[in-house]
């Protein structure tokens, strides 16, 4: 995929992503109340990745088939990737680590 294709892809989905972000943030009273990886995943990730990690909406990867290491997952959760926003300014390092660990439970056997 060329740089211009990626840029067009991002521009195309920006309004959708902003809407999902606002919807997701409205669901959470406070990020400090979210303790487990599952709670964090349910609050921030299910809209694009689905409850089981297989939804793959608007360019999200199917987490049940992901071969990413934990470090790779932490990096993407922190900084984002393609259409996914980064969460380093939303979640603590501990919360990011917790949700990255939780995503392994979605792995297809």
Secondary structure per residue as TSV (DSSP state, phi and psi in degrees):
chain	resnum	aa	ss	phi	psi
A	1	X	-	360.0	128.5
A	2	X	-	-77.0	166.1
A	3	X	H	-60.5	-42.9
A	4	X	H	-66.3	-34.0
A	5	X	H	-66.3	-41.7
A	6	X	H	-63.3	-42.0
A	7	X	H	-63.5	-45.4
A	8	X	H	-62.3	-38.2
A	9	X	H	-62.0	-45.1
A	10	X	H	-65.6	-43.5
A	11	X	H	-64.0	-40.6
A	12	X	H	-60.2	-39.3
A	13	X	H	-97.2	-3.0
A	14	X	H	-56.3	-48.2
A	15	X	H	-61.9	-37.6
A	16	X	H	-65.1	-45.2
A	17	X	H	-64.1	-41.1
A	18	X	H	-63.8	-40.6
A	19	X	H	-62.4	-44.2
A	20	X	H	-65.1	-39.1
A	21	X	H	-62.7	-46.6
A	22	X	H	-62.0	-44.6
A	23	X	H	-59.9	-44.7
A	24	X	H	-64.4	-45.4
A	25	X	H	-65.7	-31.9
A	26	X	H	-68.7	-24.8
A	27	X	H	-72.9	-23.9
A	28	X	-	-101.9	126.9
A	29	X	S	-75.0	-42.0
A	30	X	-	-157.9	134.3
A	31	X	G	-66.5	-24.1
A	32	X	G	-69.1	-20.1
A	33	X	G	-77.7	-16.7
A	34	X	-	-84.3	113.2
A	35	X	-	-103.9	-41.5
A	36	X	S	-100.1	158.8
A	37	X	H	-57.8	-37.9
A	38	X	H	-64.7	-43.7
A	39	X	H	-61.9	-43.0
A	40	X	H	-65.9	-44.8
A	41	X	H	-58.8	-46.2
A	42	X	H	-64.7	-33.1
A	43	X	H	-77.9	-36.8
A	44	X	H	-116.9	-18.7
A	45	X	T	-113.1	-26.0
A	46	X	H	-64.1	-27.5
A	47	X	H	-61.3	-32.6
A	48	X	H	-106.8	-37.1
A	49	X	H	-95.2	-17.2
A	50	X	-	82.6	161.8
A	51	X	T	-60.0	-37.9
A	52	X	T	-97.9	4.5
A	53	X	S	84.0	1.3
A	54	X	-	-102.8	-3.2
A	55	X	-	-62.2	-46.7
A	56	X	-	54.4	45.3
A	57	X	G	-78.6	149.2
A	58	X	G	38.5	47.3
A	59	X	G	91.0	-0.1
A	60	X	-	-69.1	145.9
A	61	X	-	-81.3	155.3
A	62	X	-	-77.3	105.4
A	63	X	T	-68.1	-21.5
A	64	X	T	-72.0	-14.7
A	65	X	S	-116.3	2.4
A	66	X	-	-68.4	136.6
A	67	X	-	-103.7	10.5
A	68	X	-	-65.0	143.0
A	69	X	-	-71.6	170.3
A	70	X	H	-62.1	-41.1
A	71	X	H	-61.5	-40.0
A	72	X	H	-64.3	-40.4
A	73	X	H	-66.6	-43.3
A	74	X	H	-59.1	-44.7
A	75	X	H	-58.8	-45.1
A	76	X	H	-69.1	-40.5
A	77	X	H	-62.9	-40.8
A	78	X	H	-66.3	-50.8
A	79	X	H	-106.0	-9.9
A	80	X	-	80.5	175.7
A	81	X	B	-166.1	129.6
A	82	X	T	49.2	-103.1
A	83	X	T	-91.9	-7.9
A	84	X	B	-87.4	130.0
A	85	X	-	-75.4	157.4
A	86	X	-	-84.0	152.3
A	87	X	-	-115.3	13.5
A	88	X	T	-63.8	-23.3
A	89	X	T	-96.7	0.7
A	90	X	T	-110.3	-43.4
A	91	X	S	-111.2	154.0
A	92	X	-	-75.9	166.0
A	93	X	H	-59.6	-37.7
A	94	X	H	-66.4	-40.5
A	95	X	H	-67.1	-40.5
A	96	X	H	-62.4	-44.4
A	97	X	H	-61.7	-40.8
A	98	X	H	-65.7	-45.1
A	99	X	H	-70.3	-34.3
A	100	X	H	-62.0	-43.2
A	101	X	H	-63.5	-42.0
A	102	X	H	-60.4	-36.1
A	103	X	H	-61.7	-21.5
A	104	X	G	-68.7	-23.9
A	105	X	G	-71.2	-13.3
A	106	X	G	-90.0	-4.8
A	107	X	-	-62.4	133.5
A	108	X	-	-69.5	135.6
A	109	X	-	-83.6	360.0
